[in-house]
Amino acid sequence: RDKTEVDYVSRLKYLGYSFYVMNGKCRLRLHAKTVAKMKAKFKELTSRSNGWGYAKLKFKLNQFVHGWMNYFKLADMHNLLIETDKWLRHRLRSYIWKCWKKVSTKFKNLMKCGIDKWRAWPWANTRGGYWNTAESPILQSAISNEILKRQGYPCLVDLYVKLHQN
């Protein structure tokens, strides 16, 4: 009796999925609580104070993302994943920016990423928080989405598309 529920299809939650009707057919989507749990897990994994380093972070993120995506691959969530991917990239840039710590390290790494000396020095000296600096155009061009993909960080949208091609 505790688990039995009679309600509209759109309000039900079953194994993390929710339902909706489109063109007379019932479709699957993610329940709001599932999305909140996913974001909480990403926050835990990309915490700027965990001290893991890049290799362990990549491993943990890839492990979580692949398992989560394989479980929820039946859901229609392309638009949700686009927004979540933007947010995750922002968190990763913030994580990397904090790992660089010192002004001299930030300056050297920005120069290695292709930023001009005259633009890298003011950004390396910035006193803005990690989150605010992570959305700056300088850091977004220095640590672009393509660079993060090449380094081995997961991309939710790419994995979703890959799972749905098969």
C-alpha positions in Angstrom: 0.0 0.0 0.0 2.9 2.4 0.7 4.3 2.0 -2.8 1.0 1.8 -4.8 0.0 5.1 -6.3 -2.7 6.2 -8.6 -1.9 9.5 -10.2 -1.5 11.2 -13.6 1.3 9.7 -15.7 3.3 12.9 -15.6 3.6 12.9 -11.8 4.7 9.3 -11.3 8.3 8.2 -10.7 9.4 4.7 -11.4 13.1 3.6 -11.1 14.2 7.2 -11.6 12.1 7.7 -14.7 9.1 9.9 -15.2 6.6 9.7 -18.0 4.9 12.1 -20.4 2.6 11.7 -23.3 3.5 12.9 -26.8 1.5 12.2 -30.0 -0.7 9.8 -28.0 2.3 7.7 -26.9 3.8 7.4 -23.4 7.5 8.4 -23.4 10.2 8.3 -20.7 12.1 11.2 -19.2 14.1 11.8 -16.1 12.3 12.6 -12.9 13.2 15.9 -11.2 14.7 14.0 -8.2 16.9 12.0 -10.5 18.3 15.2 -12.1 18.9 16.7 -8.6 20.8 13.5 -7.5 22.9 13.6 -10.7 23.9 17.2 -10.1 24.7 16.5 -6.5 27.0 13.7 -7.5 28.7 15.9 -10.1 29.2 18.5 -7.3 30.7 15.9 -5.1 33.0 14.6 -7.8 34.1 18.1 -9.0 34.5 19.6 -5.5 37.4 22.0 -5.7 38.7 20.9 -2.3 39.0 17.1 -2.8 42.6 17.2 -3.9 42.4 14.2 -6.3 44.3 15.6 -9.2 43.3 15.4 -12.9 43.8 11.6 -13.5 41.6 10.5 -10.6 38.9 13.1 -11.4 38.7 12.0 -15.0 38.5 8.3 -14.0 35.7 9.0 -11.4 33.8 11.2 -13.8 34.0 8.8 -16.7 33.0 5.9 -14.4 29.9 7.8 -13.1 28.9 9.2 -16.4 29.1 6.0 -18.4 27.2 4.0 -15.7 24.5 6.7 -15.3 24.0 7.2 -19.0 23.7 3.4 -19.7 21.1 3.2 -17.0 19.0 6.1 -18.1 19.6 5.8 -21.9 15.9 5.1 -22.5 14.9 8.6 -21.4 14.4 11.6 -23.7 16.9 14.0 -22.2 18.9 15.6 -25.0 18.0 19.2 -24.0 18.6 18.5 -20.4 22.1 17.1 -21.2 23.0 20.1 -23.2 22.4 22.4 -20.2 24.0 19.9 -17.8 27.1 19.6 -20.0 27.5 23.4 -20.0 27.2 23.5 -16.2 29.7 20.6 -15.9 32.2 22.3 -18.2 31.9 25.4 -16.0 32.6 23.3 -12.9 35.6 21.7 -14.6 37.1 25.0 -15.6 36.6 26.2 -12.0 38.3 23.0 -10.7 41.3 23.5 -13.0 41.6 27.2 -12.2 41.8 26.4 -8.5 44.4 23.6 -9.2 46.7 26.1 -10.8 46.8 28.0 -7.4 49.6 30.6 -7.8 49.6 33.6 -10.1 52.8 32.4 -11.8 51.3 29.0 -12.5 48.1 30.5 -13.9 50.1 32.8 -16.1 52.3 30.0 -17.5 49.4 27.7 -18.1 47.3 30.4 -19.8 50.3 31.1 -22.1 50.6 27.3 -22.8 46.9 27.3 -23.7 47.6 30.0 -26.4 46.6 33.2 -24.6 48.7 36.2 -25.4 51.1 37.5 -22.7 49.3 40.9 -22.4 46.0 39.2 -21.9 47.2 36.3 -19.7 48.9 38.4 -17.0 45.8 40.4 -15.9 43.6 37.3 -15.8 46.3 35.4 -13.8 46.2 38.2 -11.3 42.4 38.4 -11.0 40.9 38.3 -7.6 37.4 37.2 -8.7 36.2 33.9 -7.4 36.9 30.6 -9.1 33.3 30.3 -10.3 33.2 33.8 -11.8 36.6 33.4 -13.5 35.6 30.1 -15.0 33.0 31.8 -17.1 35.4 34.4 -18.4 36.0 34.5 -22.2 39.7 34.1 -21.6 39.4 30.8 -19.6 36.7 29.5 -21.9 39.0 29.9 -24.9 42.1 28.6 -23.0 40.2 25.6 -21.7 37.7 25.0 -24.5 35.2 22.2 -24.7 37.4 20.5 -27.4 40.4 20.7 -25.2 38.5 19.1 -22.3 37.3 16.3 -24.6 40.8 15.7 -25.9 42.1 15.5 -22.3 39.6 12.7 -21.5 36.8 14.5 -19.6 33.3 13.1 -20.5 30.8 14.9 -22.7 27.3 14.0 -21.8 25.7 14.9 -25.1 28.3 13.0 -27.2 27.8 9.9 -25.1 24.0 10.2 -25.4 24.1 10.6 -29.2 26.5 7.6 -29.4 24.2 5.4 -27.3 21.2 6.4 -29.5 22.9 5.7 -32.8 23.3 2.0 -31.8 
